[in-house]
Each structure stands twice: as structure tokens, then as C-alpha cells.
Amino acid sequence: MILLEILTQPTVAFALFGVLCLVVGLMHIRHEKFNTRTLVMAALLLALAVVLQQLRLFHMPQGGSVTAGAMLPLLLIGYRFGVGTGLLAGFTYGIINMVQDPFILHPVQVLFDYPLPFMAMGLAGLCRKHIYAGAALAFGARFLCHFISGFVFFGSYAPEGVSPVYYSLVFNATYLVPELIICCLLLKVLPVQKLLESIDRHSHPQEELRHIQQS
């Protein structure tokens, strides 16, 4: 019901549509192919992100939570399929997250707390060969989105005498820093390179056939 009320507001609907058009345009400019296999693999990783989002280690009272590495699948989409596809996956995840856990005060706040911060995970695709730098870049951009939303729209939640800017800085760092650390630990422990190569072979059947022949 809340989602329907938000999407029926022309400003929100137009903004979301505009962001989606920009993402599709970027994918076209970067010549990122979005075939059936890519769609399936990206959808599976996106579904995994949604499942991991439910495994919350800590939930903040005004939104935001520390999860069991929910952003890792979105990072992998960016690493493997590129920035454009990563942005599109993040946009989709943001809409799903808004449906599942809405905390809405203003139409513009919707953009800065849902689509944009999760689209930021796609920026990891800019550092495919340096996955930790890519993760830091993605989380830095996500932090910026939540930080702006925090002091502009949630400044009234700051304790008396505390600057809304400082409040937003500390509040968002409280859950985003641990979330980044968890993702980096998973990137360190998991065989990420082999996983990306496996996704690559399944996304390109010619490469998979060549791998089988070589084996």
C-alpha cells in the first residue's frame, strides 16, 4: 500500500523512470551485452542478495542493517558483468528492498535511501582487477547517498545539541563500515576469482565448451 502511494506520486515515478533510463543508456554506451544467460546469472545473484538481506545481524531503528554479506552478490555482478549491469541490478534490488522494508519520509528521500545507494554497488565494476578497491568505492558511494539523506531528511532524529551532519555521519558509518568489513572478509575467504570464471563460462557457452575440451 505504501509503495503504491509513493509510485503514484508523479515526482517519484518520474525520478525512478529517469534513473532507469540513464542506466539503460549507460549500458548502451558501454556496449554491455545483456543476453538471456547474463540475465539468468544476474537474476540468481540478485535473488541471493535478497535472501542474505534477511539474515540481519543488527538492524538500525531508522533503517539500515548489518547483514551476512548481502551486498556481496551485487558486487560480483559489477565485477563480472560491468558497471551498467551492476547499476541495473542495484536499482532492482533497491526497489525490492523498498517493498520489503519501507521507511519513507519524502519522495526525494526514496531515491537516496533505496535505488541510488544500491546502484552504487555496481561501481565495483570499475575496479574488476582490484576487488577490494572496488568494494571500497562501491560502499563509499553508498555511504554518500545515505549520508545526504541522513542530514537532509533525518536531521530531526539527531539528539539535542548534536549536529545533523555529525549524526548522519556516525549513524550510517555504524552499519556500513561493518557491512564493508564483512564483504571484504568474504571476498578474502571465498574463491572469488574461480567463481567469476565459472559465471563467465555459464554466461558464454563457447567459453564453457572450450573449458570442457581442455579438461
C-alpha positions as protocol buffer text, in pm:
chain_id: "A"
residue {
  index: 1
  type: MET
  ca { x: 0 y: 0 z: 0 }
}
residue {
  index: 2
  type: ILE
  ca { x: 282 y: 238 z: 90 }
}
residue {
  index: 3
  type: LEU
  ca { x: 468 y: 150 z: -230 }
}
residue {
  index: 4
  type: LEU
  ca { x: 158 y: 218 z: -438 }
}
residue {
  index: 5
  type: GLU
  ca { x: 113 y: 557 z: -273 }
}
residue {
  index: 6
  type: ILE
  ca { x: 474 y: 651 z: -344 }
}
residue {
  index: 7
  type: LEU
  ca { x: 480 y: 532 z: -705 }
}
residue {
  index: 8
  type: THR
  ca { x: 156 y: 712 z: -784 }
}
residue {
  index: 9
  type: GLN
  ca { x: 324 y: 1041 z: -699 }
}
residue {
  index: 10
  type: PRO
  ca { x: 441 y: 1190 z: -1033 }
}
residue {
  index: 11
  type: THR
  ca { x: 770 y: 1320 z: -889 }
}
residue {
  index: 12
  type: VAL
  ca { x: 880 y: 980 z: -757 }
}
residue {
  index: 13
  type: ALA
  ca { x: 760 y: 786 z: -1059 }
}
residue {
  index: 14
  type: PHE
  ca { x: 934 y: 1027 z: -1299 }
}
residue {
  index: 15
  type: ALA
  ca { x: 1256 y: 1021 z: -1096 }
}
residue {
  index: 16
  type: LEU
  ca { x: 1268 y: 641 z: -1086 }
}
residue {
  index: 17
  type: PHE
  ca { x: 1195 y: 621 z: -1457 }
}
residue {
  index: 18
  type: GLY
  ca { x: 1464 y: 880 z: -1530 }
}
residue {
  index: 19
  type: VAL
  ca { x: 1724 y: 688 z: -1329 }
}
residue {
  index: 20
  type: LEU
  ca { x: 1630 y: 366 z: -1508 }
}
residue {
  index: 21
  type: CYS
  ca { x: 1666 y: 535 z: -1849 }
}
residue {
  index: 22
  type: LEU
  ca { x: 2012 y: 666 z: -1751 }
}
residue {
  index: 23
  type: VAL
  ca { x: 2123 y: 315 z: -1654 }
}
residue {
  index: 24
  type: VAL
  ca { x: 1998 y: 162 z: -1980 }
}
residue {
  index: 25
  type: GLY
  ca { x: 2168 y: 443 z: -2173 }
}
residue {
  index: 26
  type: LEU
  ca { x: 2497 y: 380 z: -1991 }
}
residue {
  index: 27
  type: MET
  ca { x: 2477 y: 9 z: -2074 }
}
residue {
  index: 28
  type: HIS
  ca { x: 2428 y: 100 z: -2441 }
}
residue {
  index: 29
  type: ILE
  ca { x: 2721 y: 343 z: -2439 }
}
residue {
  index: 30
  type: ARG
  ca { x: 2949 y: 87 z: -2272 }
}
residue {
  index: 31
  type: HIS
  ca { x: 2830 y: -183 z: -2518 }
}
residue {
  index: 32
  type: GLU
  ca { x: 2742 y: -417 z: -2232 }
}
residue {
  index: 33
  type: LYS
  ca { x: 2563 y: -722 z: -2369 }
}
residue {
  index: 34
  type: PHE
  ca { x: 2252 y: -828 z: -2179 }
}
residue {
  index: 35
  type: ASN
  ca { x: 2163 y: -1167 z: -2325 }
}
residue {
  index: 36
  type: THR
  ca { x: 1947 y: -1440 z: -2173 }
}
residue {
  index: 37
  type: ARG
  ca { x: 2234 y: -1612 z: -1994 }
}
residue {
  index: 38
  type: THR
  ca { x: 2355 y: -1285 z: -1844 }
}
residue {
  index: 39
  type: LEU
  ca { x: 2002 y: -1210 z: -1730 }
}
residue {
  index: 40
  type: VAL
  ca { x: 1970 y: -1552 z: -1563 }
}
residue {
  index: 41
  type: MET
  ca { x: 2307 y: -1534 z: -1385 }
}
residue {
  index: 42
  type: ALA
  ca { x: 2248 y: -1176 z: -1269 }
}
residue {
  index: 43
  type: ALA
  ca { x: 1897 y: -1269 z: -1151 }
}
residue {
  index: 44
  type: LEU
  ca { x: 2035 y: -1561 z: -947 }
}
residue {
  index: 45
  type: LEU
  ca { x: 2291 y: -1337 z: -777 }
}
residue {
  index: 46
  type: LEU
  ca { x: 2023 y: -1075 z: -717 }
}
residue {
  index: 47
  type: ALA
  ca { x: 1799 y: -1338 z: -557 }
}
residue {
  index: 48
  type: LEU
  ca { x: 2090 y: -1446 z: -335 }
}
residue {
  index: 49
  type: ALA
  ca { x: 2134 y: -1084 z: -225 }
}
residue {
  index: 50
  type: VAL
  ca { x: 1765 y: -1064 z: -131 }
}
residue {
  index: 51
  type: VAL
  ca { x: 1795 y: -1386 z: 74 }
}
residue {
  index: 52
  type: LEU
  ca { x: 2111 y: -1270 z: 253 }
}
residue {
  index: 53
  type: GLN
  ca { x: 1939 y: -939 z: 333 }
}
residue {
  index: 54
  type: GLN
  ca { x: 1700 y: -1135 z: 556 }
}
residue {
  index: 55
  type: LEU
  ca { x: 1995 y: -1265 z: 762 }
}
residue {
  index: 56
  type: ARG
  ca { x: 2038 y: -948 z: 963 }
}
residue {
  index: 57
  type: LEU
  ca { x: 2298 y: -936 z: 1234 }
}
residue {
  index: 58
  type: PHE
  ca { x: 2183 y: -593 z: 1350 }
}
residue {
  index: 59
  type: HIS
  ca { x: 1903 y: -358 z: 1245 }
}
residue {
  index: 60
  type: MET
  ca { x: 1914 y: 20 z: 1297 }
}
residue {
  index: 61
  type: PRO
  ca { x: 1597 y: 187 z: 1435 }
}
residue {
  index: 62
  type: GLN
  ca { x: 1563 y: 436 z: 1145 }
}
residue {
  index: 63
  type: GLY
  ca { x: 1662 y: 191 z: 874 }
}
residue {
  index: 64
  type: GLY
  ca { x: 1986 y: 26 z: 766 }
}
residue {
  index: 65
  type: SER
  ca { x: 2123 y: -303 z: 889 }
}
residue {
  index: 66
  type: VAL
  ca { x: 2431 y: -522 z: 910 }
}
residue {
  index: 67
  type: THR
  ca { x: 2372 y: -840 z: 713 }
}
residue {
  index: 68
  type: ALA
  ca { x: 2553 y: -1164 z: 635 }
}
residue {
  index: 69
  type: GLY
  ca { x: 2717 y: -1013 z: 326 }
}
residue {
  index: 70
  type: ALA
  ca { x: 2403 y: -921 z: 130 }
}
residue {
  index: 71
  type: MET
  ca { x: 2597 y: -676 z: -86 }
}
residue {
  index: 72
  type: LEU
  ca { x: 2849 y: -938 z: -200 }
}
residue {
  index: 73
  type: PRO
  ca { x: 2630 y: -1075 z: -485 }
}
residue {
  index: 74
  type: LEU
  ca { x: 2575 y: -719 z: -610 }
}
residue {
  index: 75
  type: LEU
  ca { x: 2950 y: -661 z: -606 }
}
residue {
  index: 76
  type: LEU
  ca { x: 3001 y: -981 z: -804 }
}
residue {
  index: 77
  type: ILE
  ca { x: 2751 y: -864 z: -1067 }
}
residue {
  index: 78
  type: GLY
  ca { x: 2950 y: -544 z: -1108 }
}
residue {
  index: 79
  type: TYR
  ca { x: 3283 y: -729 z: -1123 }
}
residue {
  index: 80
  type: ARG
  ca { x: 3167 y: -980 z: -1379 }
}
residue {
  index: 81
  type: PHE
  ca { x: 2910 y: -807 z: -1600 }
}
residue {
  index: 82
  type: GLY
  ca { x: 3023 y: -445 z: -1579 }
}
residue {
  index: 83
  type: VAL
  ca { x: 2910 y: -117 z: -1430 }
}
residue {
  index: 84
  type: GLY
  ca { x: 2590 y: -79 z: -1633 }
}
residue {
  index: 85
  type: THR
  ca { x: 2455 y: -423 z: -1544 }
}
residue {
  index: 86
  type: GLY
  ca { x: 2563 y: -371 z: -1184 }
}
residue {
  index: 87
  type: LEU
  ca { x: 2371 y: -42 z: -1168 }
}
residue {
  index: 88
  type: LEU
  ca { x: 2062 y: -208 z: -1313 }
}
residue {
  index: 89
  type: ALA
  ca { x: 2083 y: -492 z: -1060 }
}
residue {
  index: 90
  type: GLY
  ca { x: 2127 y: -241 z: -778 }
}
residue {
  index: 91
  type: PHE
  ca { x: 1826 y: -43 z: -900 }
}
residue {
  index: 92
  type: THR
  ca { x: 1615 y: -360 z: -898 }
}
residue {
  index: 93
  type: TYR
  ca { x: 1742 y: -458 z: -554 }
}
residue {
  index: 94
  type: GLY
  ca { x: 1663 y: -110 z: -422 }
}
residue {
  index: 95
  type: ILE
  ca { x: 1301 y: -136 z: -539 }
}
residue {
  index: 96
  type: ILE
  ca { x: 1269 y: -482 z: -380 }
}
residue {
  index: 97
  type: ASN
  ca { x: 1421 y: -350 z: -57 }
}
residue {
  index: 98
  type: MET
  ca { x: 1176 y: -59 z: -58 }
}
residue {
  index: 99
  type: VAL
  ca { x: 886 y: -302 z: -88 }
}
residue {
  index: 100
  type: GLN
  ca { x: 1017 y: -525 z: 191 }
}
residue {
  index: 101
  type: ASP
  ca { x: 1135 y: -263 z: 438 }
}
residue {
  index: 102
  type: PRO
  ca { x: 993 y: 83 z: 357 }
}
residue {
  index: 103
  type: PHE
  ca { x: 1093 y: 383 z: 567 }
}
residue {
  index: 104
  type: ILE
  ca { x: 966 y: 681 z: 372 }
}
residue {
  index: 105
  type: LEU
  ca { x: 952 y: 1046 z: 469 }
}
residue {
  index: 106
  type: HIS
  ca { x: 985 y: 1229 z: 137 }
}
residue {
  index: 107
  type: PRO
  ca { x: 979 y: 1137 z: -234 }
}
residue {
  index: 108
  type: VAL
  ca { x: 1339 y: 1253 z: -290 }
}
residue {
  index: 109
  type: GLN
  ca { x: 1449 y: 1060 z: 18 }
}
residue {
  index: 110
  type: VAL
  ca { x: 1320 y: 746 z: -156 }
}
residue {
  index: 111
  type: LEU
  ca { x: 1588 y: 786 z: -424 }
}
residue {
  index: 112
  type: PHE
  ca { x: 1872 y: 845 z: -179 }
}
residue {
  index: 113
  type: ASP
  ca { x: 1780 y: 558 z: 52 }
}
residue {
  index: 114
  type: TYR
  ca { x: 1675 y: 289 z: -196 }
}
residue {
  index: 115
  type: PRO
  ca { x: 1771 y: 285 z: -569 }
}
residue {
  index: 116
  type: LEU
  ca { x: 2081 y: 509 z: -564 }
}
residue {
  index: 117
  type: PRO
  ca { x: 2278 y: 355 z: -273 }
}
residue {
  index: 118
  type: PHE
  ca { x: 2231 y: 1 z: -401 }
}
residue {
  index: 119
  type: MET
  ca { x: 2309 y: 108 z: -757 }
}
residue {
  index: 120
  type: ALA
  ca { x: 2639 y: 226 z: -610 }
}
residue {
  index: 121
  type: MET
  ca { x: 2736 y: -139 z: -567 }
}
residue {
  index: 122
  type: GLY
  ca { x: 2766 y: -158 z: -946 }
}
residue {
  index: 123
  type: LEU
  ca { x: 3057 y: 86 z: -933 }
}
residue {
  index: 124
  type: ALA
  ca { x: 3269 y: -207 z: -819 }
}
residue {
  index: 125
  type: GLY
  ca { x: 3282 y: -295 z: -1189 }
}
residue {
  index: 126
  type: LEU
  ca { x: 3523 y: -4 z: -1238 }
}
residue {
  index: 127
  type: CYS
  ca { x: 3786 y: -199 z: -1042 }
}
residue {
  index: 128
  type: ARG
  ca { x: 3748 y: -553 z: -1169 }
}
residue {
  index: 129
  type: LYS
  ca { x: 4114 y: -637 z: -1116 }
}
residue {
  index: 130
  type: HIS
  ca { x: 4125 y: -480 z: -770 }
}
residue {
  index: 131
  type: ILE
  ca { x: 3822 y: -623 z: -594 }
}
residue {
  index: 132
  type: TYR
  ca { x: 3889 y: -465 z: -253 }
}
residue {
  index: 133
  type: ALA
  ca { x: 3928 y: -121 z: -407 }
}
residue {
  index: 134
  type: GLY
  ca { x: 3607 y: -185 z: -599 }
}
residue {
  index: 135
  type: ALA
  ca { x: 3425 y: -278 z: -279 }
}
residue {
  index: 136
  type: ALA
  ca { x: 3556 y: 34 z: -104 }
}
residue {
  index: 137
  type: LEU
  ca { x: 3447 y: 254 z: -395 }
}
residue {
  index: 138
  type: ALA
  ca { x: 3100 y: 97 z: -401 }
}
residue {
  index: 139
  type: PHE
  ca { x: 3046 y: 131 z: -27 }
}
residue {
  index: 140
  type: GLY
  ca { x: 3187 y: 484 z: -31 }
}
residue {
  index: 141
  type: ALA
  ca { x: 2930 y: 587 z: -291 }
}
residue {
  index: 142
  type: ARG
  ca { x: 2654 y: 411 z: -98 }
}
residue {
  index: 143
  type: PHE
  ca { x: 2761 y: 587 z: 221 }
}
residue {
  index: 144
  type: LEU
  ca { x: 2745 y: 924 z: 43 }
}
residue {
  index: 145
  type: CYS
  ca { x: 2383 y: 860 z: -63 }
}
residue {
  index: 146
  type: HIS
  ca { x: 2272 y: 758 z: 287 }
}
residue {
  index: 147
  type: PHE
  ca { x: 2474 y: 1041 z: 443 }
}
residue {
  index: 148
  type: ILE
  ca { x: 2297 y: 1305 z: 231 }
}
residue {
  index: 149
  type: SER
  ca { x: 1960 y: 1152 z: 312 }
}
residue {
  index: 150
  type: GLY
  ca { x: 2053 y: 1135 z: 679 }
}
residue {
  index: 151
  type: PHE
  ca { x: 2126 y: 1500 z: 745 }
}
residue {
  index: 152
  type: VAL
  ca { x: 1868 y: 1638 z: 500 }
}
residue {
  index: 153
  type: PHE
  ca { x: 1566 y: 1421 z: 585 }
}
residue {
  index: 154
  type: PHE
  ca { x: 1652 y: 1260 z: 920 }
}
residue {
  index: 155
  type: GLY
  ca { x: 1824 y: 1551 z: 1090 }
}
residue {
  index: 156
  type: SER
  ca { x: 1534 y: 1584 z: 1332 }
}
residue {
  index: 157
  type: TYR
  ca { x: 1627 y: 1246 z: 1480 }
}
residue {
  index: 158
  type: ALA
  ca { x: 1960 y: 1384 z: 1600 }
}
residue {
  index: 159
  type: PRO
  ca { x: 1988 y: 1420 z: 1979 }
}
residue {
  index: 160
  type: GLU
  ca { x: 1957 y: 1772 z: 2114 }
}
residue {
  index: 161
  type: GLY
  ca { x: 2279 y: 1965 z: 2065 }
}
residue {
  index: 162
  type: VAL
  ca { x: 2417 y: 1721 z: 1806 }
}
residue {
  index: 163
  type: SER
  ca { x: 2478 y: 1841 z: 1451 }
}
residue {
  index: 164
  type: PRO
  ca { x: 2260 y: 1662 z: 1192 }
}
residue {
  index: 165
  type: VAL
  ca { x: 2572 y: 1622 z: 976 }
}
residue {
  index: 166
  type: TYR
  ca { x: 2764 y: 1453 z: 1256 }
}
residue {
  index: 167
  type: TYR
  ca { x: 2461 y: 1243 z: 1345 }
}
residue {
  index: 168
  type: SER
  ca { x: 2423 y: 1121 z: 987 }
}
residue {
  index: 169
  type: LEU
  ca { x: 2796 y: 1051 z: 962 }
}
residue {
  index: 170
  type: VAL
  ca { x: 2804 y: 835 z: 1276 }
}
residue {
  index: 171
  type: PHE
  ca { x: 2466 y: 670 z: 1219 }
}
residue {
  index: 172
  type: ASN
  ca { x: 2545 y: 549 z: 867 }
}
residue {
  index: 173
  type: ALA
  ca { x: 2903 y: 452 z: 948 }
}
residue {
  index: 174
  type: THR
  ca { x: 2773 y: 237 z: 1234 }
}
residue {
  index: 175
  type: TYR
  ca { x: 2626 y: -21 z: 996 }
}
residue {
  index: 176
  type: LEU
  ca { x: 2802 y: 44 z: 665 }
}
residue {
  index: 177
  type: VAL
  ca { x: 3157 y: 0 z: 797 }
}
residue {
  index: 178
  type: PRO
  ca { x: 3081 y: -345 z: 947 }
}
residue {
  index: 179
  type: GLU
  ca { x: 2894 y: -436 z: 627 }
}
residue {
  index: 180
  type: LEU
  ca { x: 3202 y: -342 z: 421 }
}
residue {
  index: 181
  type: ILE
  ca { x: 3431 y: -541 z: 651 }
}
residue {
  index: 182
  type: ILE
  ca { x: 3209 y: -850 z: 622 }
}
residue {
  index: 183
  type: CYS
  ca { x: 3206 y: -827 z: 243 }
}
residue {
  index: 184
  type: CYS
  ca { x: 3584 y: -787 z: 229 }
}
residue {
  index: 185
  type: LEU
  ca { x: 3630 y: -1089 z: 457 }
}
residue {
  index: 186
  type: LEU
  ca { x: 3403 y: -1293 z: 230 }
}
residue {
  index: 187
  type: LEU
  ca { x: 3599 y: -1174 z: -74 }
}
residue {
  index: 188
  type: LYS
  ca { x: 3912 y: -1293 z: 102 }
}
residue {
  index: 189
  type: VAL
  ca { x: 3777 y: -1633 z: 213 }
}
residue {
  index: 190
  type: LEU
  ca { x: 3570 y: -1731 z: -91 }
}
residue {
  index: 191
  type: PRO
  ca { x: 3734 y: -1835 z: -422 }
}
residue {
  index: 192
  type: VAL
  ca { x: 3603 y: -1523 z: -591 }
}
residue {
  index: 193
  type: GLN
  ca { x: 3822 y: -1549 z: -899 }
}
residue {
  index: 194
  type: LYS
  ca { x: 3713 y: -1907 z: -968 }
}
residue {
  index: 195
  type: LEU
  ca { x: 3351 y: -1807 z: -903 }
}
residue {
  index: 196
  type: LEU
  ca { x: 3374 y: -1523 z: -1154 }
}
residue {
  index: 197
  type: GLU
  ca { x: 3534 y: -1755 z: -1409 }
}
residue {
  index: 198
  type: SER
  ca { x: 3252 y: -2004 z: -1355 }
}
residue {
  index: 199
  type: ILE
  ca { x: 2992 y: -1732 z: -1409 }
}
residue {
  index: 200
  type: ASP
  ca { x: 3184 y: -1624 z: -1718 }
}
residue {
  index: 201
  type: ARG
  ca { x: 3172 y: -1975 z: -1869 }
}
residue {
  index: 202
  type: HIS
  ca { x: 2799 y: -2011 z: -1800 }
}
residue {
  index: 203
  type: SER
  ca { x: 2734 y: -1667 z: -1947 }
}
residue {
  index: 204
  type: HIS
  ca { x: 2933 y: -1755 z: -2260 }
}
residue {
  index: 205
  type: PRO
  ca { x: 2867 y: -2114 z: -2373 }
}
residue {
  index: 206
  type: GLN
  ca { x: 3161 y: -2107 z: -2618 }
}
residue {
  index: 207
  type: GLU
  ca { x: 3400 y: -2047 z: -2328 }
}
residue {
  index: 208
  type: GLU
  ca { x: 3233 y: -2326 z: -2128 }
}
residue {
  index: 209
  type: LEU
  ca { x: 3273 y: -2570 z: -2418 }
}
residue {
  index: 210
  type: ARG
  ca { x: 3637 y: -2473 z: -2458 }
}
residue {
  index: 211
  type: HIS
  ca { x: 3696 y: -2529 z: -2085 }
}
residue {
  index: 212
  type: ILE
  ca { x: 3541 y: -2878 z: -2106 }
}
residue {
  index: 213
  type: GLN
  ca { x: 3752 y: -2966 z: -2409 }
}
residue {
  index: 214
  type: GLN
  ca { x: 4069 y: -2851 z: -2234 }
}
residue {
  index: 215
  type: SER
  ca { x: 3981 y: -3061 z: -1932 }
}
